[in-house]
Amino acid sequence: MLLPLAVGAFGVIEYVNYFVVRLSYPVGRWLTTIGQWRTPQLVQDLRGTAPECSAQ
């Protein structure tokens, strides 16, 4: 029962890390940079691109 809960918690943490706020930093700087709440690069890239229209 513990393994499915651990896998589910890991999935939630990874979702947050990729789509909400960046949680991944080098170990030596983690405590100082985690409080900055940076937007993940993936989200920045998705917001910066417009959907392409193929009107031909």
DRENSE-532731 format. One record per residue (C-alpha): residue number from 1; residue in three letters; x, y, z. Coordinates in steps of 0.02 Angstrom, whole numbers. Example, Ala and Ser with C-alpha at 12.3 -4.5 7.8 and 13.67 -1.06 7.14 Angstrom:
2
ATOM   kollo   zalo     east    north       up
ATOM       1    ala      615     -225      390
ATOM       2    ser      684      -53      357
This chain:
56
ATOM   kollo   zalo     east    north       up
ATOM       1    met        0        0        0
ATOM       2    leu      146      117       32
ATOM       3    leu      219       97     -143
ATOM       4    pro       64      161     -237
ATOM       5    leu       53      311     -119
ATOM       6    ala      237      350     -145
ATOM       7    val      219      338     -334
ATOM       8    gly       64      449     -330
ATOM       9    ala      153      579     -222
ATOM      10    phe      302      576     -340
ATOM      11    gly      184      605     -487
ATOM      12    val      104      755     -404
ATOM      13    ile      274      830     -362
ATOM      14    glu      334      807     -541
ATOM      15    tyr      175      886     -611
ATOM      16    val      200     1037     -499
ATOM      17    asn      385     1044     -548
ATOM      18    tyr      348     1044     -735
ATOM      19    phe      189     1149     -746
ATOM      20    val      173     1260     -591
ATOM      21    val      337     1309     -509
ATOM      22    arg      515     1252     -533
ATOM      23    leu      572     1143     -389
ATOM      24    ser      731     1072     -466
ATOM      25    tyr      891     1163     -422
ATOM      26    pro     1069     1108     -387
ATOM      27    val     1086     1033     -213
ATOM      28    gly     1205     1167     -152
ATOM      29    arg     1088     1310     -200
ATOM      30    trp      919     1228     -170
ATOM      31    leu      879     1315       -5
ATOM      32    thr      921     1487      -73
ATOM      33    thr      834     1471     -241
ATOM      34    ile      675     1375     -198
ATOM      35    gly      598     1531     -120
ATOM      36    gln      607     1625     -285
ATOM      37    trp      460     1527     -359
ATOM      38    arg      523     1531     -539
ATOM      39    thr      409     1481     -682
ATOM      40    pro      470     1321     -765
ATOM      41    gln      552     1343     -936
ATOM      42    leu      426     1223    -1013
ATOM      43    val      282     1336     -961
ATOM      44    gln      374     1490    -1024
ATOM      45    asp      399     1405    -1192
ATOM      46    leu      217     1352    -1204
ATOM      47    arg      154     1526    -1164
ATOM      48    gly      273     1605    -1288
ATOM      49    thr      218     1506    -1440
ATOM      50    ala       61     1541    -1538
ATOM      51    pro      -32     1397    -1620
ATOM      52    glu        6     1384    -1803
ATOM      53    cys     -134     1397    -1929
ATOM      54    ser     -117     1300    -2090
ATOM      55    ala     -237     1399    -2199
ATOM      56    gln     -202     1343    -2376
